[in-house]
Amino acid sequence: MGRLPYVLGAVLAVVLLALGPLLVPSGGLSLVPPAHAAPAAEQAVTVRIEHAAPVSGSAGQRLRMVGTVKNTGGVSLREVQAHVWSDSAAITTPEGLEAARRSPPEQPLGARLLSPELGNVFTITDVGSQISQSFPGGRLTLDPGQSAPFTVEAAITGEDSLGLDAPGVHLVGVHVRGIPLGQENQTLGRARTFFVRTPDDGAVRHAPSTAVVQLSSRPSRVGEKVFVDDHLAGELQGRLADLMTLAEQPGTALLVDPTLVDSLQAMAAGYQVRAAKGSTPQASTTAGSRLAKDFLARVEARVAKGQTWRLPAGTPDLALAAGSGHARVVADAAAPLPDGHLLAGRPLALAPAGGLLDEASLVAARNLSPSLVLVSDTASTAAVQKLTADGPAAVVRVRTDLFNGAPGPEPSTTPDQVAAGLQAQQFLAREPVVSLVTTTEQARAETTAAPWRTRTPVTSLLSSADQAPKLALAKAPSRVNDQAWMAALDAAEGELAARGELTARQGEDPHRLGHQVLGQALSSEWGRHRGQALSWLARVREEQTQVLSGAPVRLHVVEDFVTSGPEQQVPVTISNGLDETVHAKVVFTSENPQRIQVRDSAVHSVGPGERTTVKMVVDARANGPVGVQAQLVTPQGTPVGPPRNLTVTATQAGRVGWLIIICSGVVFLAGTAVRIRQVQRERRESANVTGAR
């Protein structure tokens, strides 16, 4: 049959190799098995398997592989054909799988199929009477730098098949054969992948497997409705959409960054994209708003089904924070969320960057008392471990090698090769297999069909681990202590706290804004690219702390005010140009408090776009002008904008006027009384004179 000649040739070559030392003197004739190729020829073409389906299968199915061949050598190639290749020996242990992954491209020997009529062989350039299937009209050579497509297929079992009769994991792939100009027919290149051969009766027994999906993204929101770029809108149609599709499958776990939810809610309500402060906004963001609204609905529905944890706000890098003496940033970011938040009441989970912890970050993690910690580099291979000796099982060991793809040669990490490598490990594992999924490639690998696989919820893994060992680290990552990064955080912290005090809603933690921003400034999403993180933080400070300069929130005063009483009232006005309510008060400083003082106001709330006039009480103890400085401040006393100067002039004219009137009346009455007495005396004297006559 089509397979038989090659198999017989391979067997003969192996026999001759074994007998060679007996038949030929040392240094004489050397025989090479036909599946081996000269090292130079191996580099003649690059073979890429774009699509291989199914990844898992059983008897009665056919495997189809689609890909491309590229001439990467320096000479033209003729009579180029792609052949299906396989190794019928089943891999049945994790150790055997690892050995296969590390094997050289020409090992194991395996066998090629040789029947074009069955789809086993695809003709890339003309071979005798066989016209090229890659190039309509035919082509004689594949020239340097030129690429060509191929499609090959074969039955999994039976006559002229791949011969994958035994259940387990098998190596399959494509061999490309041809003739470099001036040379002989040879294997020009190879590509390999895994195939999971399931039992025909469907009775598959495998260790539990779990996919943990993490929804987080690089920070881009810098204001209430302002973003520095629109990458989130793109991710809602790509990476985040793929992750959400996986998270909606049964048995998966979901970790969500609260700041991602906040950003999506801001987008859904309408937002702007400004690359720099004051720059012209990008074109319409209506599509992004619609995408955010639809995605939030999916998240809300998924959260309602359970198996959902919240991450610390901003997903701060625990090792970076702890190593720089800023573990409090993670603690603040991990604080309970306010009522009404989509993730309020959800348990806390930690997913350290790269799955790595050092001693400092391990201490910080224990102080947070999370219900779930995902760690990769542990001394024990147990899938579930304890964070503390006397605590419940909370640590889940995630595998970082699950998405490494197929054996070489490169390329070996196309989507279907990654999916095949994942399923091969899940099929053969002895311990539960837990994957942390954060990328499109990983999500698509996990969503590739595997009818034999049933996912186990994380909570089931945790609850069933009665004898879980205490977590011990295998090796600590390098300690991080970036003082410049931390100095920028410290400078921003006070400003953000003041901003939070100014705009915090009733019952809301005024420091929540600072906790969110600082957590994002240390986000593991930055990948420790300090420059990008600092640039984003600078924009946040520009957008968020501009209110403290007094531009949108202002204090208006009358520069000269005259008071005529001891407790006269001075009117001042607070205007709010923000889209949110602000809470502030006015404090006064007198140049001469012994003569005139103005009492500080209570805290007043001013709605978006509104103005509020507040009347302040002036205590005047003496006449004359006195300079007074008015300052708008947050409820905790942080200045908002520049101080305003006014002059208060106290006068006692009203009181003096009354005194004059009263005194004048007294004088008048006294004068009148004296005059009456004079008149009476004069009359008596006149009467006495008349009587004497």
Secondary structure as UniProt FT lines:
FT   HELIX           4..23
FT   TURN            26..27
FT   TURN            34..35
FT   HELIX           39..42
FT   STRAND          45..53
FT   STRAND          56..57
FT   TURN            59..60
FT   STRAND          62..71
FT   STRAND          77..86
FT   HELIX           94..102
FT   TURN            105..106
FT   STRAND          111..112
FT   HELIX           116..118
FT   STRAND          121..123
FT   TURN            128..129
FT   TURN            136..137
FT   STRAND          141..142
FT   TURN            144..145
FT   STRAND          147..155
FT   TURN            159..160
FT   STRAND          168..180
FT   TURN            181..182
FT   STRAND          186..197
FT   TURN            200..201
FT   STRAND          209..215
FT   STRAND          226..227
FT   HELIX           231..236
FT   TURN            237..238
FT   HELIX           239..247
FT   TURN            250..251
FT   STRAND          253..256
FT   HELIX           258..268
FT   STRAND          272..273
FT   TURN            277..278
FT   HELIX           286..304
FT   STRAND          308..310
FT   TURN            313..314
FT   HELIX           318..323
FT   TURN            324..325
FT   HELIX           327..333
FT   TURN            339..340
FT   TURN            342..345
FT   STRAND          348..350
FT   HELIX           353..355
FT   HELIX           359..368
FT   STRAND          372..375
FT   STRAND          384..386
FT   TURN            389..390
FT   STRAND          393..397
FT   TURN            402..403
FT   HELIX           415..428
FT   STRAND          433..437
FT   HELIX           440..447
FT   TURN            451..452
FT   HELIX           458..463
FT   TURN            466..467
FT   HELIX           483..503
FT   TURN            506..507
FT   TURN            510..511
FT   HELIX           512..521
FT   HELIX           524..526
FT   TURN            527..528
FT   HELIX           530..544
FT   HELIX           546..549
FT   STRAND          553..557
FT   STRAND          560..563
FT   TURN            566..567
FT   STRAND          569..576
FT   STRAND          582..590
FT   TURN            593..595
FT   STRAND          596..598
FT   STRAND          604..606
FT   TURN            608..609
FT   STRAND          611..620
FT   STRAND          624..633
FT   TURN            635..636
FT   STRAND          644..650
FT   HELIX           653..692
//
